Amino acid sequence: SESPPHLQEIAAHRGTPPEDPTMTWAPTVEQFQDALRAQIGQIQFVDQAVGKIVSAAREATKDRPLIIVFTTDHGDLFGDHGLMLKHFVHYEAVTRVPLLISGPMLDVGLDDRLVSSADIAPTLLELTGCRGWRGIQGRSLVGTSKKPWRDALIVEEDQPFGLDGMSGPVRLRTLITPDYRLTAYAGQEYGELYDRSSDVEDTKNLFGTDAHKNERGEAFEKLAREMMALADEGRKPTASA
């Protein structure tokens, strides 16, 4: 009952796959089990394919330094919150993207910082000794900058289409911090606010509660400031108005 209307609409039609094969939907237990069997096969296929690619890359580079990056453009709801796939949902299963980087300059370990896909380009530029450029978004993960690492991350989603319970075009903006997750929907009064310090699975939406008005206001202010920080600077203009 605390979920956005479009998620309630999806849950109300559980077991009915959408016409768009990429659209978020709610499977039955049997449908999920069928998908799980197929997913296990896909994982085995990807493991084998990646192994072949890495072996070929090492053979081709011989003694030269080799940097390998493994990532993807989004996560996937695979039964999380009773849902499948990805659109119009910013639960952690979708926004927490796998990112593995190996190279001669890197130590083995896990990094628990808030990292963006935009950080990949600056990281590769530094690892390869290339100069960055003014206005590049993202920060190198191996940088020597004395600036503190970011304490918040922006996730943006723009879709030209909609679905039952949410007419298109759809625009979502999400702010993720170590303490909370805020999701705002353009043109809508509702939203999502979760206390990540005590509710890591995003199960209790606090957006509309009177007791959390101050937290919601602080989160929107932080979202606005982070959005301004993402402005594309590009190269220095030749003139200004």
TITI-37318 format. One record per residue: residue in three letters; x, y, z of N, C-alpha, C in turn. Coordinates in steps of 0.02 Angstrom, whole numbers, padded with zeros to 5 digits, always signed. Layout:
<atoms>
ALAXYZXYZXYZ...
</atoms>
This chain:
<atoms>
SER+00041-00061+00000+00000+00000+00000+00043+00063+00000GLU+00106+00058+00020+00150+00116+00021+00189+00124-00043SER+00184+00075-00088+00221+00077-00151+00188+00126-00199PRO+00227+00153-00248+00199+00196-00299+00143+00160-00337PRO+00094+00197-00364+00036+00166-00397+00054+00118-00453HIS+00107+00133-00491+00122+00089-00547+00147+00021-00523LEU+00180+00018-00465+00201-00046-00437+00142-00084-00408GLN+00095-00049-00379+00034-00082-00355-00005-00111-00413GLU-00006-00076-00469-00042-00100-00528-00008-00162-00556ILE+00058-00163-00556+00095-00221-00580+00081-00281-00536ALA+00082-00271-00470+00069-00326-00423-00002-00353-00430ALA-00049-00309-00448-00119-00330-00454-00128-00377-00514HIS-00082-00375-00561-00087-00418-00621-00031-00471-00620ARG-00016-00495-00561+00037-00546-00554+00022-00607-00599GLY+00074-00630-00633+00067-00688-00676+00052-00672-00748THR+00043-00607-00764+00029-00586-00832+00089-00551-00862PRO+00129-00584-00903+00188-00551-00933+00168-00493-00977PRO+00207-00439-00978+00191-00381-01020+00206-00395-01094GLU+00176-00355-01138+00190-00362-01209+00263-00344-01223ASP+00289-00293-01189+00359-00274-01196+00401-00322-01153PRO+00444-00362-01184+00481-00413-01146+00532-00385-01098THR+00543-00318-01098+00591-00288-01052+00557-00253-00994MET+00490-00250-00994+00454-00211-00944+00449-00248-00878THR+00453-00210-00823+00445-00239-00757+00377-00273-00750TRP+00377-00333-00718+00314-00368-00708+00321-00413-00646ALA+00264-00440-00624+00262-00481-00564+00247-00554-00582PRO+00295-00599-00574+00284-00669-00593+00252-00710-00536THR+00224-00766-00554+00202-00814-00504+00264-00855-00482VAL+00255-00896-00432+00311-00938-00409+00335-00984-00465GLU+00288-01013-00501+00305-01059-00555+00342-01022-00611GLN+00320-00963-00628+00353-00924-00680+00424-00905-00658PHE+00431-00888-00595+00497-00870-00570+00544-00931-00572GLN+00519-00989-00555+00560-01049-00556+00583-01065-00627ASP+00539-01056-00676+00558-01067-00746+00613-01018-00766ALA+00605-00955-00746+00655-00904-00763+00722-00918-00729LEU+00719-00943-00668+00780-00959-00631+00820-01013-00666ARG+00786-01064-00691+00822-01117-00727+00857-01089-00789ALA+00822-01045-00825+00852-01014-00884+00910-00968-00865GLN+00902-00933-00809+00954-00887-00787+01018-00923-00768ILE+01011-00980-00735+01071-01019-00717+01108-01040-00780GLY+01072-01060-00831+01104-01077-00895+01139-01017-00926GLN+01107-00959-00923+01138-00898-00951+01203-00880-00914ILE+01202-00888-00848+01262-00873-00808+01320-00918-00828GLN+01305-00982-00837+01357-01029-00858+01385-01011-00927PHE+01340-00990-00971+01362-00970-01039+01407-00908-01035VAL+01387-00858-00995+01427-00797-00988+01495-00812-00958ASP+01497-00855-00906+01560-00874-00875+01608-00904-00927GLN+01582-00948-00968+01625-00979-01019+01648-00928-01071ALA+01603-00885-01092+01620-00836-01143+01671-00786-01117VAL+01662-00762-01055+01710-00714-01027+01778-00747-01020GLY+01779-00810-00999+01842-00845-00993+01880-00848-01059LYS+01844-00861-01114+01875-00863-01180+01902-00795-01200ILE+01863-00742-01185+01885-00674-01203+01948-00655-01164VAL+01949-00668-01099+02007-00651-01058+02068-00690-01081SER+02060-00754-01096+02117-00794-01120+02144-00766-01185ALA+02099-00748-01231+02120-00721-01295+02155-00653-01286ALA+02130-00612-01240+02161-00547-01228+02231-00554-01199ARG+02239-00601-01153+02305-00612-01123+02354-00639-01175GLU+02330-00681-01219+02373-00708-01271+02394-00654-01320ALA+02348-00608-01335+02362-00555-01384+02409-00502-01356THR+02404-00488-01291+02444-00435-01262+02512-00460-01238LYS+02518-00526-01227+02582-00555-01204+02606-00521-01141ASP+02665-00487-01145+02694-00456-01085+02672-00384-01074ARG+02629-00359-01117+02606-00290-01108+02553-00287-01054PRO+02546-00229-01021+02495-00222-00968+02425-00233-00997LEU+02384-00268-00960+02316-00283-00981+02267-00259-00928ILE+02220-00217-00947+02167-00193-00902+02101-00224-00925ILE+02066-00254-00878+02003-00286-00894+01948-00254-00851VAL+01893-00235-00884+01836-00206-00849+01775-00249-00865PHE+01741-00271-00813+01678-00309-00822+01623-00271-00786THR+01572-00251-00823+01517-00213-00793+01455-00222-00837THR+01403-00186-00821+01341-00187-00861+01306-00121-00852ASP+01252-00110-00889+01220-00044-00889+01166-00039-00834HIS+01145-00095-00806+01095-00093-00752+01093-00161-00719GLY+01064-00163-00659+01052-00226-00626+00987-00256-00651ASP+00958-00300-00610+00898-00334-00633+00858-00358-00572LEU+00793-00345-00574+00748-00373-00524+00737-00446-00540PHE+00760-00489-00497+00750-00560-00511+00716-00591-00450GLY+00653-00571-00441+00615-00594-00384+00615-00544-00327ASP+00660-00495-00329+00662-00443-00277+00595-00406-00276HIS+00566-00400-00217+00501-00366-00209+00447-00399-00251GLY+00457-00463-00269+00408-00499-00309+00406-00477-00381LEU+00460-00446-00407+00460-00417-00474+00516-00447-00516MET+00510-00433-00582+00561-00454-00630+00578-00395-00675LEU+00640-00397-00702+00666-00349-00751+00683-00282-00720LYS+00667-00224-00751+00705-00164-00731+00668-00097-00733HIS+00623-00084-00780+00600-00016-00792+00560+00014-00735PHE+00569+00081-00724+00529+00121-00677+00536+00097-00605VAL+00591+00064-00589+00602+00038-00522+00675+00050-00504HIS+00688+00082-00447+00757+00095-00427+00775+00061-00362TYR+00748+00000-00353+00772-00040-00297+00845-00058-00308GLU+00879-00077-00255+00951-00090-00259+00968-00144-00310ALA+00923-00192-00321+00937-00245-00369+00948-00217-00439VAL+00918-00158-00454+00926-00126-00520+00984-00078-00520THR+00993-00040-00466+01043+00014-00466+01113-00009-00446ARG+01118-00067-00412+01184-00091-00391+01213-00133-00447VAL+01255-00101-00487+01281-00132-00548+01349-00165-00534PRO+01360-00226-00558+01426-00257-00548+01480-00219-00585LEU+01537-00210-00552+01594-00177-00583+01658-00209-00557LEU+01694-00243-00601+01757-00274-00584+01811-00246-00630ILE+01866-00223-00601+01922-00195-00639+01986-00229-00616SER+02024-00255-00663+02089-00284-00646+02142-00253-00690GLY+02201-00245-00661+02256-00216-00698+02319-00215-00656PRO+02376-00201-00687+02440-00203-00651+02447-00151-00596MET+02407-00097-00599+02412-00044-00549+02362-00053-00492LEU+02323-00105-00493+02268-00112-00446+02281-00168-00395ASP+02262-00154-00333+02267-00204-00280+02203-00246-00280VAL+02209-00307-00255+02152-00351-00248+02111-00329-00188GLY+02045-00323-00195+02003-00305-00139+01936-00280-00161LEU+01894-00265-00113+01827-00238-00125+01826-00164-00109ASP+01786-00127-00146+01779-00055-00137+01707-00040-00119ASP+01695-00011-00061+01627+00001-00039+01604+00073-00049ARG+01641+00111-00089+01621+00180-00103+01560+00182-00148LEU+01525+00240-00149+01470+00251-00195+01500+00267-00263VAL+01496+00219-00309+01529+00224-00374+01477+00228-00429SER+01491+00269-00479+01447+00278-00536+01478+00249-00599SER+01436+00230-00647+01462+00208-00711+01503+00264-00745ALA+01487+00326-00727+01525+00383-00755+01597+00383-00730ASP+01613+00346-00678+01681+00343-00651+01727+00298-00692ILE+01698+00258-00736+01739+00210-00774+01786+00247-00822ALA+01761+00296-00859+01803+00332-00907+01862+00367-00873PRO+01852+00407-00820+01909+00438-00788+01959+00387-00760THR+01933+00331-00736+01977+00279-00709+02022+00250-00764LEU+01992+00235-00822+02031+00207-00877+02081+00258-00905LEU+02062+00321-00906+02109+00373-00929+02170+00376-00884GLU+02159+00372-00819+02216+00374-00773+02258+00311-00777LEU+02226+00253-00781+02263+00191-00785+02306+00186-00848THR+02283+00218-00902+02320+00215-00965+02365+00276-00976GLY+02368+00320-00926+02412+00378-00931+02388+00432-00978CYS+02323+00433-00992+02295+00483-01037+02267+00542-00997ARG+02269+00599-01028+02244+00659-00996+02168+00662-01003GLY+02135+00683-00949+02063+00693-00952+02047+00759-00986TRP+01985+00781-00981+01967+00844-01011+01920+00882-00965ARG+01918+00947-00974+01877+00989-00932+01804+00970-00938GLY+01771+00962-00881+01699+00948-00881+01682+00875-00882ILE+01731+00831-00884+01715+00759-00884+01678+00741-00820GLN+01625+00703-00827+01587+00681-00769+01619+00617-00741GLY+01611+00607-00677+01640+00548-00646+01709+00564-00618ARG+01734+00519-00575+01799+00528-00543+01837+00462-00547SER+01903+00468-00552+01945+00409-00556+01944+00371-00490LEU+01935+00306-00495+01936+00264-00435+02006+00254-00407VAL+02056+00269-00447+02125+00263-00425+02159+00331-00421GLY+02119+00383-00420+02146+00451-00419+02182+00468-00355THR+02224+00518-00359+02262+00541-00301+02234+00607-00274SER+02174+00625-00296+02143+00687-00274+02134+00686-00198LYS+02145+00744-00167+02136+00750-00095+02064+00765-00076LYS+02022+00776-00127+01951+00789-00113+01919+00727-00084PRO+01874+00736-00035+01840+00677-00007+01795+00645-00060TRP+01786+00580-00055+01744+00545-00103+01672+00567-00094ARG+01631+00559-00146+01561+00580-00144+01523+00544-00088ASP+01475+00581-00059+01432+00551-00007+01361+00540-00032ALA+01351+00549-00098+01286+00538-00127+01295+00522-00201LEU+01245+00486-00229+01249+00464-00298+01181+00476-00331ILE+01182+00499-00393+01121+00512-00431+01109+00456-00482VAL+01047+00433-00486+01027+00385-00537+00972+00418-00578GLU+00980+00420-00644+00932+00453-00688+00901+00402-00735GLU+00836+00409-00746+00801+00366-00794+00749+00407-00831ASP+00753+00407-00897+00704+00442-00940+00679+00392-00991GLN+00613+00385-00994+00582+00338-01041+00527+00374-01080PRO+00523+00363-01146+00472+00396-01186+00403+00365-01179PHE+00400+00305-01148+00337+00269-01142+00317+00264-01069GLY+00255+00243-01057+00231+00234-00989+00201+00165-00982LEU+00159+00157-00931+00126+00094-00918+00065+00108-00875ASP+00025+00057-00861-00034+00066-00820-00014+00093-00751GLY-00046+00147-00732-00030+00178-00668+00022+00233-00674MET+00052+00241-00733+00102+00294-00744+00106+00309-00818SER+00076+00363-00839+00076+00381-00910+00144+00408-00930GLY+00163+00399-00992+00228+00422-01017+00223+00493-01046PRO+00280+00524-01058+00347+00499-01043+00361+00500-00968VAL+00406+00456-00946+00420+00448-00875+00491+00473-00860ARG+00498+00511-00806+00564+00536-00786+00572+00523-00711LEU+00625+00486-00693+00640+00471-00623+00709+00499-00606ARG+00714+00524-00545+00779+00545-00518+00785+00516-00448THR+00840+00481-00436+00851+00448-00372+00915+00472-00341LEU+00913+00484-00276+00972+00502-00237+00986+00445-00189ILE+01047+00419-00192+01069+00365-00147+01125+00390-00103THR+01117+00383-00038+01169+00398+00010+01179+00337+00055PRO+01229+00337+00097+01236+00280+00144+01177+00274+00191ASP+01138+00329+00200+01085+00330+00250+01015+00321+00222TYR+01003+00343+00159+00935+00341+00133+00935+00338+00056ARG+00876+00321+00029+00866+00323-00043+00802+00362-00057LEU+00807+00414-00098+00749+00454-00118+00739+00446-00193THR+00676+00432-00214+00659+00430-00285+00601+00478-00298ALA+00611+00523-00346+00559+00571-00365+00536+00557-00436TYR+00471+00563-00447+00441+00551-00513+00416+00618-00540ALA+00440+00638-00599+00420+00702-00627+00345+00705-00637GLY+00314+00760-00614+00243+00771-00623+00199+00733-00574GLN+00229+00699-00525+00190+00660-00478+00201+00686-00406GLU+00150+00682-00365+00156+00703-00295+00187+00649-00252TYR+00182+00587-00273+00209+00532-00232+00283+00522-00248GLY+00315+00482-00207+00385+00466-00217+00405+00409-00170GLU+00469+00400-00162+00494+00346-00119+00550+00373-00075LEU+00549+00354-00012+00602+00372+00035+00612+00313+00083TYR+00673+00287+00084+00688+00229+00126+00748+00244+00171ASP+00744+00221+00232+00798+00228+00280+00845+00169+00271ARG+00901+00180+00236+00946+00125+00219+00987+00101+00279SER+00988+00140+00332+01025+00119+00392+00989+00064+00429SER+00922+00061+00422+00883+00010+00458+00840-00033+00411ASP+00835-00012+00348+00791-00046+00300+00829-00055+00235VAL+00878-00099+00235+00923-00106+00178+00888-00134+00116GLU+00830-00166+00126+00795-00196+00070+00739-00152+00043ASP+00734-00090+00067+00684-00043+00043+00613-00072+00048THR+00593-00091+00108+00527-00121+00116+00475-00073+00145LYS+00496-00018+00177+00449+00029+00208+00459+00098+00179ASN+00413+00119+00137+00416+00184+00105+00394+00239+00153LEU+00440+00284+00170+00427+00337+00219+00409+00404+00186PHE+00402+00405+00120+00395+00468+00084+00334+00509+00108GLY+00278+00476+00118+00217+00512+00135+00202+00518+00209THR+00248+00498+00252+00234+00500+00324+00252+00568+00353ASP+00208+00593+00397+00219+00657+00429+00282+00657+00472ALA+00298+00599+00500+00355+00594+00546+00422+00603+00510HIS+00421+00599+00443+00484+00603+00405+00483+00661+00355LYS+00444+00713+00370+00442+00772+00326+00511+00805+00322ASN+00544+00812+00379+00609+00845+00379+00660+00805+00338GLU+00661+00739+00347+00707+00697+00308+00693+00702+00234ARG+00628+00704+00216+00610+00710+00145+00634+00777+00117GLY+00625+00830+00155+00648+00896+00132+00723+00899+00124GLU+00760+00870+00172+00832+00869+00167+00855+00828+00107ALA+00821+00773+00094+00839+00731+00037+00828+00767-00029PHE+00772+00804-00035+00759+00842-00096+00811+00897-00105GLU+00831+00929-00051+00883+00981-00057+00948+00950-00081LYS+00965+00893-00053+01026+00859-00073+01022+00837-00146LEU+00962+00814-00167+00952+00794-00237+00963+00853-00283ALA+00936+00911-00266+00943+00971-00307+01017+00991-00314ARG+01053+00989-00258+01123+01008-00260+01165+00959-00301GLU+01150+00895-00294+01186+00845-00333+01170+00851-00407MET+01107+00867-00425+01089+00876-00495+01127+00935-00525MET+01134+00990-00487+01172+01047-00512+01246+01029-00522ALA+01272+00987-00477+01342+00967-00483+01354+00924-00544LEU+01301+00893-00571+01307+00850-00630+01303+00890-00695ALA+01294+00955-00691+01287+00996-00752+01348+00986-00797ASP+01335+00979-00862+01389+00967-00910+01426+01032-00923GLU+01489+01034-00903+01528+01096-00912+01556+01101-00983GLY+01577+01045-01010+01605+01046-01077+01668+01090-01080ARG+01684+01114-01138+01743+01157-01147+01724+01230-01134LYS+01774+01269-01119+01764+01339-01103+01731+01375-01162PRO+01676+01410-01151+01642+01444-01207+01683+01504-01231THR+01672+01524-01293+01708+01581-01321+01675+01647-01303ALA+01612+01645-01280+01577+01706-01262+01522+01689-01212SER+01498+01739-01177+01443+01728-01130+01395+01786-01134ALA+01332+01775-01116+01282+01828-01121+01285+01872-01059
</atoms>
